[in-house]
Amino acid sequence: MSDLWDVIIVGSGNAGLTAGIAACEKGAKVLMIEKADQDMAGGNTKYTAGAMRFAYETSEALIPLLSHPDDPRVPRANFGTYTEDKFKADLLGFNDGAPLTPEQETLVSKSYATMHWLAGHGVTYEPIWDRQSFEKEGEIIFWGGLTLAAENEGVGLFEMELAAFERLGGQLRTNTEFADLIVKDGAVCGVILADGSTLDATSVILACGGFESSTQMRADLIGAEWKHAKVRGTPHNTGDGLMAAWAIGAQKYGRFDGCHATPMDYFMKDFGNLDIPHGERKNYRKISYFLGVMLNENGARFVDEGIDFRNYTYAQFGRAVLQQPGHRAWQIFDAKVFDLLYAEYRFHDAHFEQADDLPALLAKCDGLDADAALATLTAYNASVDTAVSFDPTVKDGKSAGSANLSKSNWAQRLDTGPYRAFPVTGGITFTYGGLKISQTGQVLDTDGAAIQGLFACGELVGGVFLNGYPGGSGLTSGAVFGRIAGAASVEGLEGSDRSVS
């Protein structure tokens, strides 16, 4: 008789590890399988900056979550508040007028409790000093509702969660590729591996990501232009779990034409550039566009760069860049903001052009209509509202425009050399469409009935994000639904006959 695991989890990212922690703390014998090797285990989690968005009522609520609550900057920090109502409002802003989905309600209501629970398992966080705050009159002001990231970012999140999972008795097997689900009498009872071998389990949790690493699935389900997207994260999220679930009647659910995207360095390699250290991969993002102007190859602006804080726009702007001629754009800055640009603009492998005046800069930008670009920037400079002071800590209302397209906030004249132009394209991180799950994380079939023994969490869960994404919500979503699936997968196992080597 083969060994029977209580729970098999497919995928070792944040969602899978959170599910594993939740199942193990209930006494389950849990096996996690990962098709990548040890270095690449962790799915997309290692590629992130580790930021996690969650609701909190007071600054004091953050203290139990911090790795270093005695940091001398903490007393000077104004973390503000981020209420459940504000979190809901931010999500509604991306719903195209639709009400909150049940999945969004769950994400919001369980976000802080999940963070606190993870902290109890040794997963701790640091304020995002560099990216989410500006110092003003001695006070460190956080903005945009995003305040904390896992210590040592995405790599640290993976390592802390893996340590907690293994402390509780969970086992991780790398180089173990999932191929299909075993179904008997209508219930999922194990997995088939790519080498043809099988593993038996009472419950299976799919936590193996979306389909962003499949060129064909991107084109078929999101749109033809997405063939050209750079994949910011792992090469292993090719939709395997989704296809296996759909094959046994799981319900397709969510916005399949939506995805988490971001402007990326045009010259980055695919899949986050696997030949550099994990912690540096985030440096190919280019998300300080709100401090400058973005032009397409025709020399025209195509988005309101300052419509909101970048937390609320980069996912949409990644798509917008990809839809431009040549799937490329140029981010233009002058010397006044160089010190405010995020670290990725100073990364050793960042690609940019520089010149002492705008005509010379634009002439260096390969593929750019320099004459049209100069006309756009001239019109933009002439329209900047000089009566309003620039203030990056708030939506300052300092506006400008060109060709009837406004820049609503943080508009400053491009008038101080040297000038820099960064070429960007659209990068994809994860997909939005996936599976419909119950309130306990069970995968539902096309009739809305639960598929016995099958659970899902992470990117596979549809309905969490529709037409956009408030930054930091993805990791929180993975943790929230991972905890739910992990706990529910163990229900009813007490007293069962099982043996695991």
Secondary structure, 3 states (H helix, E strand, C coil): CCCEEEEEEECCCHHHHHHHHHHHCCCCCEEEECCCCCCCCCCCHHHCCCEECCCECCHHHHHHHECCCCCCCHHHEECCCECHHHHHHHHHCCCCCCCCCHHHHHHHHCHHHHHHHHHHCCCCEEECCCCCEEEECCEEEECCCCCEEECCHHHHHHHHHHHHHHHCCCEEECCCCEEEEEEECCEEEEEEECCCCEEEEEEEEECCCCCCCCHHHHHHHCCHHHHHCEECCCCCCCCHHHHHHHHCCECEECCCCCEEEEEEECCCCCCCCCCCCHHHHHHHECCCHHHCEEEECCCCCCCCCCCCCHHHCHHHHHHHHHCCHHHCEEEEEEHHHHHHCCHHHCCCCCCCEEECCHHHHHHHCCCCCHHHHHHHHHHHHHHCCCCCCCCCCCCCCCCEEECCEEECCCCCCCCCCCEEEEEEEEEEEEECCEECECCCCEEEECCCCEEEEEEECHHHECCCCCCCCCCCHHHHHHHHHHHHHHHHCCCCCCCCCCCCC
